[in-house]
């Protein structure tokens, strides 16, 4: 049973039974393109709009994850899902036809870690026999919602990141099998004072530093304790800031640090500027690549730290800044 | 410890230690105006915009709830919060300066029940020593986000509801004291095919019926088992549909049913059409009125069922319908 008061949660009965990722064309053209479960034909696939295509991504990701575990919708106890679309409609529209108890969450691009953390807590606490964490993002729906309609043809700044067209789903159960969810640290909101909608990495780096530092302290660990520290989508700008923040403490994380935003695309050939972003970025890299490597024992202990920019165009237009958050989930092979 | 596999969660160690509600002028002019902890001077109070005023509402509600329990931010383990504003910024901007671990949730107007359910689960499961559920809504920020800018002066339809300018916060702890959170049923998304942004009640009624029916079945209860069955904000249209749906099963809930949307305002004197709505509607009625009545034993057993319309103007403009959800939390005096 869970042991701690506040701070970092411990899990004794939370394993990831199955997982799946569905991505768009650009993501499939990246270095990990061969590892995803399905690739959309184009940005809309069989849907009529980008928003509906994003909902379809989530629906497909959950379907693949359930299929691998031979679970039907009526076997599922709980979905924990969210996304970037206004009012989380990628999740509510994409998952409504499964008719599974549904808890909506919002953590911007940190959503997959928040979902794993909560799905793990509900399974480990004995509330449910299984729970799926699901999330998505879509380049075209996100750009027009948060910045400009694509038709506007705005020039992207060097700090801008490319919202991944991707979804991931993972099903957590109490049965003992790798990958195991062992611990999790809930993020505190950090406001770095960033007001540029095209500089998410800087807005999130402080939150990543805070959560990872607290996780180290509570667990008595340090960078060398992990095979990898995987951040969600800091991109190049945010990753550099994170490295600097740790260096101030005399700690180097560079050797162990990987950022999903710097992995999903081939930045030499693909025009993604500072890297990938979006809930689907870390969700697809985890469900397409990393969870497999943990399951087979290639990676023994990983700290997955998805970062989110809790931004609102309305607030930014009013002069507000962009608060960041980061949730950390420790996942192990044993 | 929690016992069930999926379905309805049971809680043995989850009490509501303190709670508070902050409302706007119209809400303070309603029948329960004297019961709230603070009333804003006007729709903006000391903020510069309606969105910032909504964030202020949440900040104030949490401050009052912590104050009553003599808790400081550094004593708090977890916040579970969300709201209607695009990207839940009422919560992230309103609560960021407390620097408390934060889980963002999105359940539209069902958010307060989802927050109580999760805060209770994390406390009862031993993950945290306390957890606060916080939510808000604001008439002026919601209207311009979901429908029309207020300056447009659109005529409201008879089915329209009035989004409450209100926030509520409740702090859950494992110590034994009333009100107790005893059980909770997570909602399934229900799509009634409603496409009218001004008919939330009809969109949510099916979800309320589904969740309440499942809660009765899992708990072996019926309407007479409760002093009150309190829905969030079905309003007149949704309440009538809910009554009809139960009547088809030969069940009458009318004698036990109260709807926060029909209570918050004086519908004879205040021009709120089908009733109140918004996350703050049920949150303020619970934290201002009902939790007091449960705490003092005036109400022994209550089923609180907050309803949410998982709507998106974008999806509705594309011809989509408005899915509904309802989460139920059973709260008792003993």
Interface residues (C-beta under 8 A of the other chain):
Chain A: X1 X2 X3 X4 X5 X6 X7 X9 X48 X49 X51 X52 X77 X78 X82 X84 X85 X86 X87 X88 X89 X92 X93 X95 X96 X99 X100 X101 X102 X103 X104 X105 X106 X107 X108 X114 X118 X121 X122 X124 X125 X126 X127 X128 X129 X130 X145 X185 X186 X187 X188 X189 X190 X191 X310 X311 X312 X313 X314 X315 X318 X320 X323 X325
Chain B: X1 X2 X3 X4 X5 X6 X7 X9 X48 X49 X51 X52 X77 X78 X82 X84 X85 X86 X87 X88 X89 X92 X93 X95 X96 X99 X100 X101 X102 X103 X104 X105 X106 X107 X108 X114 X118 X121 X122 X124 X125 X126 X127 X128 X129 X130 X145 X185 X186 X187 X188 X189 X190 X191 X310 X311 X312 X313 X314 X315 X318 X320 X323 X325
